[in-house]
Each structure stands twice: as structure tokens, then as C-alpha cells.
Amino acid sequence: MKRYFWLSILSILLFASCSKDDNRTDVRISDNSFLFASTKDGQVKRYNINSGKVNSFRAVSGDVTGLFGEEVDSVTILSKAARRLESYKISGSDFELSFPSSSQMENPRDIAVKDNYFVVADDADADGDPFTEDSRLFVFRKNADGFTLRNIIFLKFRVWAVEFMGDDLLVSHKNTNKLALFRDFLDNRISNVILANKTVVVEGVTRVYGMDFEDDLLVLSDIGSETSDSDGSLQIMPNFTGVLNALANDEAIPVDVQLVLQGNNTKLGNPVKVIYDSAYNVIFVAEQLNGGGRILGFNGARTGKGNLGPDLNYPLANVSAIYFYTK
């Protein structure tokens, strides 16, 4: 998702009352920048990057698994508990539900947004047969009055993370290191089974939980073991379009084209969501397990690798999704 930015760079404190060791705030961002974050219990927070002010809200539904900040005062969440999208308006301390989508989904895990289209990855068994691997993608169109379900795409594998690459949709297989590419995804307007145009394996990855693509850089988050708070990693791939195009179907993306952030200094255990901002070359991470939950930020995304400490480290228990908004 391409975002537009005011290019003056300021060095500011992100959060007030931060300790030197546990709450580093060295990410450099321009004016009018906001970081949205949600938690499993339905909290939504909006951090003003410049002033350090934090607004805390409560969504109508809990277990938020996806988040998209459309404006400073407008945000859409994906609620696993309510099985729907919910659009909210922010006015002062008020967090008002504008409208929800329908609730046909069963186990929604992630959203990808292009223009007015919201694609929701639903990990539930699509055909009712526990011995087959399948899932669904719900395609909603949003307008001023609400969400309209346009169609449902059926997949022959279990889905988890979704992300647009221009007109194409990149989808991760649940609990694996496979990525599937669907070209010109929104051209599929009927409810039917579709097959990926290409599937690739990412070497060195256990399972992909978060993805973000911008300015031809792909960031993946790997949670490793669900019970370990220190074995997570970020796989960063600049010039990803060229890497992907050079591979045949079912081939592997080698480790030597990846920048890998991993190790105890990174504080990555279960990084469930990632956001890359190309204007400031920074990656934000929703880390769900390490320290009980953290928002992390890493500068120098196009060159950073190894066991680096985060440049931003803010505790948020049960953090489940993040989104960075600026213009």
C-alpha cells in the first residue's frame, strides 16, 4: 500500500515517561504522523508521533486481528470475535462505530486494502471436510454507507496473512513458509475456487504471520514457536519483485537475498504484524509475546540485519495489530 508523506524529518520523542533501557524512542518521523495499535481485548490506541499524546479507545467487538487507519480520525478494525469489519470515527475521546460489515466470516485473521476494497483472510475450513486444506478470501467494497460483500474466493490451502503488491495479492500459507501470488486479484469478481499464479518457499522461515510491501520491499514476520518469546524474526527483501519474477513455481527464495533480524536483542518472539514505511525506512512490529507484548520499531530497514536492538520499544499487552498513518 503506497502512502504519501511530508518529507521533513524531525527527531522527536514518541512516548512520554519512557525508561532508557526498555522504551527506546529513536525512530525519526515527520509531522502529522500517527501509529494505531489494537489488542486482543478490543483496545485501540492512537499515538501522536510528534506530541507523544496517546488516545485510548474501546472497540465494540474484541479480539482484533486487523487494523487499517484511513485518516487521522477514521479507522477500520477486523474483529475475530464479531467475525466482521468495523469502521470507526474518532472525535475527541469518542470512538463511534460508523458501520460494520456482515458477519459471514468464521475465523478472520488479516486484511489487505486497495482503494476501497478490503480483502479479508478467513482461516476457517471452507468445505467442512477436515481432511482437505482450504480457506476463503472475502472481498468487501467500502463506501460512505457501509461495506458490501462483493464476492468470496475459495483457496486450496489454509490462509493467514494477505498483502497487495500493486494489483496482485500475496498470500501466506498458514503454519508454513510458503507464499502464493494471485495476479490482478480484484479482477476475480465471482465466488469460485482460484489457483495461485505462483507459489514460492521462503528459506529460513517457519511460518509467516505478518507481511507488508511498499516501494518494492517485502517484510515478513516469522513467529517460530508459538511458546517461545525469543525465536521470532523479520525477513526483509529489497527488490522483491525481481526476486519473485526470477523464480519458477515452487522454487525457494534463498536466505542470501534476505536481510534477517533475529536474536535476543531484537525482542522478537511472536511478531504477529508488521508495517513498513518507505519514506523513513522504518519497520513497525506488533510483538505479541516478548515482555507480555510490545510495539517495536527498527530504523534502516533496507540494510539492517542481525541481532539488532529496536529503535522504538513500547510495552502494550496483547498487541494484535498495528498501522502507521502519515501524510
N, C-alpha and C positions, 0 to 999 in steps of 0.2 A: 504494500500500500504506500504510494508516494505521498509525502507530506511536504508542505511549503513552509519556509522558515524565514524569520528575520535574522540576518547573518551577523549581527554584532554579538560578540561573545563576552560575557561577564563572568567573573569569578565570584560566586555567591555561596552563602550557606543555605543548604536545602532545608534542614530541620533545626529547630531551636532545641536547646538543652541536650546536646549530644555529647557523650563522653569521647575522649580522644581515641581509645582503643576499639570500642565496639560500634561506634556510629560515625564512620568517616563520611565526609560530605564534600569530596573534591571534584565531583562532576561539574563541568563548566557548561552552562546553558544560557540562552538569551532571555530577554524579557518575554512576558506573556506565555510562559511555559507551565504546564500542569501535568502532574503524574497522578493518574487514577489507579486505585487498587481496591480489590474486593477480597472478602474472606468467605470461608465455608459457611459461616453462620449468618451471612447476609449483610455484613457491614460493607459500606462503600466509602472510601476516603478519597479526598481530592487535596493534593499537596500543591500549594503555590510555590513554584521553584524559587522565585525571587524573594518573597517576603518570609518564607518559612511557615506561613499560616497553613493549618490543616483543618479542613472541614470534614466532619464525620456524619454519615447518614446511615439510615437503615432501610434496606430494600423490603418490599412487601414479602418477597419469597427468599428462602435461604439456599445454601449450597450453590453458590455462584461459581460457574466453571468457565465463563467467558465474559469479556468486557470490551466495549468499544466506545471511546469518548468522541462524540461527533462535534461538539462545541465545548466551550468553557462551561456552559450551563446545561449541557444535554449529554446524556449517557445511556447506552443500552447494555443491559446485562443478559447473560444466559443463565437461567436458573434450572439446575438439575432437579431440585425439589418440586418446582411447579411444572417442569417439563415444557418450558416456553421461553421466548424472548420477552423482555420487559423494557420499555422505553421510559426514561425519567427526565423531568425538568428540574433544575436546581434554581431556587430563588432564595437567597439568604441562607437561612438554616432549614428551609423547606426542601424536601426531596419527594416530589409528587409524581406518582405513576401516571403517565400520559395515556398509555395503552399497552396491552400485552398482545402477543401473538396467540394463535390457537395452541392447544396442548396435545397434539398427536404424537409428539416425540416421547420416547421411553427412557433413554439414558443419554441425554445431550452432553457432549464433552468439550466442544470447541466451536468457534465461529470464524469465518473468513468473510471479509466485506469488500465489495467492489461496487462503486457508485451507490445505487440504492438497493443492491442485492445483498442479503445476508444468507450465507450458506452455513448450515448447522450440521456438525458431525454427530450422528446418533449411533452409539456403540451397541445398541440392543440387537438381539437376534431378530433378523428381518423375516425369516420364513418359518420360525417356530421349530426348526429341526436343530437340536443341539449338536448334531454330528456334522453340520456344514458350517463353513466360515462365511458369514455375510453380515451386512450392516446397511445403513442408509445415510444419504445426504439430503436434508430438507432445504429447499431453495425458497426463501421468502423475499418478497419485494416490499420495501417500506415507502410509504408516502405520508403526507401530513395527517392522515386519518387513522393509520394503523399499518399492521403487517398483513400481507396477503400471501398465502401459500401458493406459489406458482406451480411447483412440481416436486416429486420425490425421486431421487436417483438411488438405485439399488446397486450395491457393490458385492463382489465375490470375495471379500476379506473383511476383517474387523478393522474399523476405522478409529483413529484417535485425533491427531492434530490436522488442521487444514489451513492452507495459506495460498492466496492468489499470487501468481507471478505474471503480471500483466493480465492477459486474457486466459491464461492457463491456471489450473488448480493443482497444487501439490498436496498430497495426502499421505499421512504416515500410517503404516500398519500397526495395529495395537500389539504391544509387547514384543516387537521385533525391531530390526534395524533396516526395514525396507521402506522406500518412498515410491509412491505411484504418481505419475503425471497424467493429467487429463487436459488435453489441448482444447482451447476455445470452449471452456466448460459451460458457460452460460448459453451456448447455442443448443444445448440439450434441453429441450423445452417439454418433453413428455416424461411421464413416470414410467421408467423402464430400467432394465439392467444395462449398465455400460461397463466396458472393459478399459483399463488404463492403456494409454498410448505407449507408455514405457514404465517399467518398474526397475529400480536400481537398489543395490545394497550399500549401506554406509559402513565401511570397515571401522572397527574400533568402537562401535556403538552397541549398547544392549537394547535399549528401547527409547524411541523418540517420544517425548511428551509435549514439547513446545517447539514452534517454528516461527520465524519471521524472515521476510525477504524484502529488501529495499536496495536500490542502486546496485543491482547485480551481486549483492552479498546475501548469502543464506546463513542464518544462525539456527542451530538445532540444540535442544537441551535433552540430555540423556540422564534419567534418574538412577540408572544402575539398579541396585537392590532397593526395594521399597522400604526396607527396615534399616538401611544404613544412612546416617546423616552426613557422610563424608566421601561417598564414592560417585557423586554426580559430576557432570562435565558439560561444557559447551563446545560444540563443534562449529567452527566458523569457516566459511568457504567463500572467499572473494572470487569474482569472475565465475559465478556458479553456472550461468547459462552455458558458457563454453565447456565447462566440465561436464555438464549433463548431456549436451549435444554430442560430445565425443564418445559417449558410452553407448554400447548396444544394449538391447533389452536384457535384463537380469545380470548385467555386469556390475562390478563393485566400484564405488568411489574410494580410491586408495587413501590411506592415512596421510601420505606425504603431500596431499593437496589440501589438507585440513589444518587449521590452527586450533589447537586443543587447549582449553583452560580446564585444569583439573588438579586437585590436591588439597591438603588441609587448609592452606592459606586462603583458597578461593571461597571457602564456606559453602560450597556446592554439595548438597546431599540429595535432595529431591527437587531439582529445578523444574517446576511444572509449566511455567510460561516464560516466554522471552519477547522482548521488543527491541528492535534495532533502530537507532536514529542516525541517518547518514550525514546530516548536516553537522552533527557534533561527534560523530563516530563513537557513539556510546551504546552499550547494551544494558538494558534493564532486565532484571530477573526476579520472578516470584519464586523464592526458595521456601518450600513448604515444611521442611523437617529440621534443618540445621538451626540450632538455637531456638527451636519452637516456632520458627517462621521468620523470614526476613525479606526485605526488598534490597536487592543488591544492584550495583551499577559498576560497569567496567569501561574505562576510557580506552582509546587506542584500539578499537575493535579490529581494524584491518591488519594489525601487526601483533597484537597481544597473544601470548600463548604461555603455557607452563603453569606453574604453581603460584600465580599472582594473587595478591590480596585485592579485594574490591575497593574501588574509589568512592563508592557510596554503600553504606551498610546501615539499614534502619530496621529495627525489630517490628514485625507485625504478625501476631499469632494467627496461624491457619490461613495465611495469604494464599489465594487461589488463582487470581488473575490480575493483570496489570495492563495499562495502556498509557502511552505518552502522547500528549497533545500540545502542539505549539503552532504558531503562525506569525 
